Amino acid sequence: MSINETKSEEFHKTALIIGSGVGGLSLGIRLQSLGFKTTILEKLDGPGGRAYTKKIKGFIFDMGPTVITVPFFIEELFSLEIGRDNLNLPDFSSESLKSKNIENTSTRKYVEIIPIKPFYRIYFHDKTYFDYDGDPENTRRQIKDIEASDLEGYEKFHRDAEAIFKRGFLELGYTFFNSASEMFKVLPDLLKLDAVRSLFSFTSKYFKSEKLRQVFSFETLLIGGNPLSVPAIYSMIHFVEKTWGVHYVMGGTGALIDGMLKKYHELGGEIKYNAEVEKISLSDKKTFFSKPSVSGVELKNGKKIKSNIVISNGDYANTYMKLINNKDRRWNKDWKIKRMSYSMSLVVIYFGFKSDKSLDLRHHNIILGPRYEELLSDIFNRKILAKDFSQYLHIPTITDKSLAPKGHHAAYTLIPVPNNASKIDWSVQGKILTDKVLSFLDNEGYIPGLQKNLVHSEFITPDYFENTLNSHLGNSFGVEPKLIHSAFFRPHNRSEDIKGLYLVGASSQPGAGTPSVMMSAKMTARALASDFENSIAAWKGK
Ligand SMILES: Cc1cc2nc3c(=O)[nH]c(=O)nc-3n(C[C@H](O)[C@H](O)[C@H](O)COP(=O)(O)OP(=O)(O)OC[C@H]3O[C@@H](n4cnc5c(N)ncnc54)[C@H](O)[C@@H]3O)c2cc1C
């Protein structure tokens, strides 16, 4: 009998997942395939969490993730069937995994995924740009135009970042760092690869040009990491994109969520909306020798649901501090949780506009402001709202006209801002920043005539992340990805405090971003499969 199992007959094969983000849905699909009877309890009126979809005036806005990478993680989910789980670690050396084309017919039944090029157009403050598409020749040509003497540095960067990708992603990506010894085993390798210094300082070793330092370090912002402080192990993102490309799901990321939900229902999973969990119920008290066990949850509407397995897809700090009494926890104490750093937050403006001319923009545009390092320090360290800003402008209707009425574009632009430790009054500043950004896009010629042609605009601020998505301090990406919050030091997918409690999603290992969150679901499913191996074996044997 394994560690979390009591008696086989006590295991009802029921599991409750709090939250229907990409992590919650991925885990739901996995648990159904393993024979669990799973119910997802979602606070909102629809699925997706950060990937929720807004539909208004004929526009479809994906509220969150838009850059889809590592498509075979999606393929793997759609290929699962009841009794045909797949908890094996992928063989990254296999040729089929290196293929960038989505050929898998089981995926096509749910979603259509297409590659996007360039991956990003990165505008510098002087309006020159760099189209990054993963092609070394195109990259070299553009580096030559910016700073020819950095070509040699690029070759070295490419080689060193590839070595980090091989060790950090291909070999260690799925490691569940449950103990410090597992972490210390890999540390010498990471030190040898220089992967623990800050990403920006790592890129600065190879590039003299400020512009190129920015091109090769900004990507961690898309998962809430400060390039000035995330470890250089995150240079692997560059290689993840180069190896498998950047993709788009036709119909938007909402179509991916719909596909996942369809798969989950087909496997027999249930989901309840408007079902906010207010408390995780425990059956025993903590003693010096034993930890309490999960016995179910209590919803805000007073309803109680029993289960000896509860998995939280919600924010780590919120799960422990708001749903479980501090005295019932030995390790994840309030004082420790409060001392951790939480990722930056965002103001995101969703807008639709009339457009009769073609736009001189790409599907994914990064528009950098006049300051890079100083702005990052304002956001992450000083926690002040700067006068200048950088943004990620997403215009999916350049690829997919179905997201807007004829002759219109649907877009969002995302501006990194400090989380709510800043005490900024967003009820005032949200509107001011939104107006400033929209007039910038118009007046600086990125979207000429935007204000005149605007049909719809609305925005969210850190308050949305804090109050609607229940994220501590309104963080947008969970616990900040820093060295001291990585691997073993990142919240564990199997709770060390409560028997039967697990975490999945951006706050837990390995981290934020849709591919990582899908990996997290596999790691949590592996932990559950090992804790309940006898019951699963008995179910499979029936
Ligand atoms: C604007 C934005 C853009 C992004 N862009 C990208 C991108 O391009 N590419 C990429 O890979 N990643 C991107 N990310 C990051 C990525 O979206 C997230 O890391 C990922 O979607 C998080 O998924 P998750 O499963 O951890 O949970 P979440 O999406 O955070 O979902 C958690 C769910 O739990 C629910 N919940 C919380 N508390 C309770 C409770 N008590 N009871 C019931 N339900 C509860 C919430 O309502 C929510 O639905 C972006 C994030 C944002 C915000």
The ligand as a MOL file (V3000), in Angstrom:
LIG
                    3D

  0  0  0     0  0            999 V3000
M  V30 BEGIN CTAB
M  V30 COUNTS 53 58 0 0 0
M  V30 BEGIN ATOM
M  V30 1 C -2.7240 38.3660 -19.7750 0
M  V30 2 C -1.8890 37.1060 -19.7260 0
M  V30 3 C -1.2140 36.6870 -20.8580 0
M  V30 4 C -0.4800 35.5070 -20.8410 0
M  V30 5 N 0.1410 35.0980 -21.9810 0
M  V30 6 C 0.7170 33.8830 -22.0360 0
M  V30 7 C 1.1720 33.3560 -23.2650 0
M  V30 8 O 1.0600 34.0140 -24.3080 0
M  V30 9 N 1.7040 32.1060 -23.2740 0
M  V30 10 C 1.7920 31.3550 -22.1480 0
M  V30 11 O 2.2570 30.2150 -22.2160 0
M  V30 12 N 1.3710 31.8290 -20.9530 0
M  V30 13 C 0.8150 33.0670 -20.8730 0
M  V30 14 N 0.3140 33.5390 -19.6940 0
M  V30 15 C 0.4540 32.6950 -18.4910 0
M  V30 16 C -0.6040 31.5960 -18.5000 0
M  V30 17 O -1.8210 32.1470 -18.9090 0
M  V30 18 C -0.8030 31.0340 -17.1120 0
M  V30 19 O 0.4380 30.6440 -16.5410 0
M  V30 20 C -1.7340 29.8210 -17.1090 0
M  V30 21 O -2.8490 30.0230 -17.9450 0
M  V30 22 C -2.1840 29.5830 -15.6770 0
M  V30 23 O -3.0190 28.4730 -15.6470 0
M  V30 24 P -3.3770 27.7710 -14.2720 0
M  V30 25 O -3.8690 26.4130 -14.6110 0
M  V30 26 O -2.2560 27.8570 -13.3180 0
M  V30 27 O -4.5750 28.5340 -13.6260 0
M  V30 28 P -5.4300 29.8340 -13.7860 0
M  V30 29 O -5.6450 30.1510 -15.2010 0
M  V30 30 O -4.8800 30.8520 -12.8980 0
M  V30 31 O -6.8230 29.3080 -13.2120 0
M  V30 32 C -7.0800 29.1230 -11.8540 0
M  V30 33 C -8.5810 29.0060 -11.7210 0
M  V30 34 O -8.9060 28.7610 -10.3390 0
M  V30 35 C -10.1080 29.4490 -10.0510 0
M  V30 36 N -10.1780 29.6190 -8.6040 0
M  V30 37 C -9.3080 30.2870 -7.8060 0
M  V30 38 N -9.6870 30.2050 -6.5160 0
M  V30 39 C -10.8280 29.4550 -6.5030 0
M  V30 40 C -11.6930 29.0160 -5.4720 0
M  V30 41 N -11.4580 29.3100 -4.1870 0
M  V30 42 N -12.7660 28.2690 -5.8180 0
M  V30 43 C -13.0160 27.9350 -7.1150 0
M  V30 44 N -12.2270 28.3440 -8.1270 0
M  V30 45 C -11.1390 29.0800 -7.8270 0
M  V30 46 C -9.9840 30.7500 -10.8020 0
M  V30 47 O -11.2520 31.3490 -11.0130 0
M  V30 48 C -9.3540 30.2580 -12.1130 0
M  V30 49 O -10.3380 29.9150 -13.0730 0
M  V30 50 C -0.4110 34.7310 -19.6700 0
M  V30 51 C -1.0680 35.1640 -18.5100 0
M  V30 52 C -1.8040 36.3320 -18.5380 0
M  V30 53 C -2.5270 36.7610 -17.2990 0
M  V30 END ATOM
M  V30 BEGIN BOND
M  V30 1 1 1 2
M  V30 2 1 2 3
M  V30 3 2 2 52
M  V30 4 2 3 4
M  V30 5 1 4 5
M  V30 6 1 4 50
M  V30 7 2 5 6
M  V30 8 1 6 7
M  V30 9 1 6 13
M  V30 10 2 7 8
M  V30 11 1 7 9
M  V30 12 1 9 10
M  V30 13 2 10 11
M  V30 14 1 10 12
M  V30 15 2 12 13
M  V30 16 1 13 14
M  V30 17 1 14 15
M  V30 18 1 14 50
M  V30 19 1 15 16
M  V30 20 1 16 17
M  V30 21 1 16 18
M  V30 22 1 18 19
M  V30 23 1 18 20
M  V30 24 1 20 21
M  V30 25 1 20 22
M  V30 26 1 22 23
M  V30 27 1 23 24
M  V30 28 2 24 25
M  V30 29 1 24 26
M  V30 30 1 24 27
M  V30 31 1 27 28
M  V30 32 2 28 29
M  V30 33 1 28 30
M  V30 34 1 28 31
M  V30 35 1 31 32
M  V30 36 1 32 33
M  V30 37 1 33 34
M  V30 38 1 33 48
M  V30 39 1 34 35
M  V30 40 1 35 36
M  V30 41 1 35 46
M  V30 42 1 36 37
M  V30 43 1 36 45
M  V30 44 2 37 38
M  V30 45 1 38 39
M  V30 46 1 39 40
M  V30 47 2 39 45
M  V30 48 1 40 41
M  V30 49 2 40 42
M  V30 50 1 42 43
M  V30 51 2 43 44
M  V30 52 1 44 45
M  V30 53 1 46 47
M  V30 54 1 46 48
M  V30 55 1 48 49
M  V30 56 2 50 51
M  V30 57 1 51 52
M  V30 58 1 52 53
M  V30 END BOND
M  V30 END CTAB
M  END
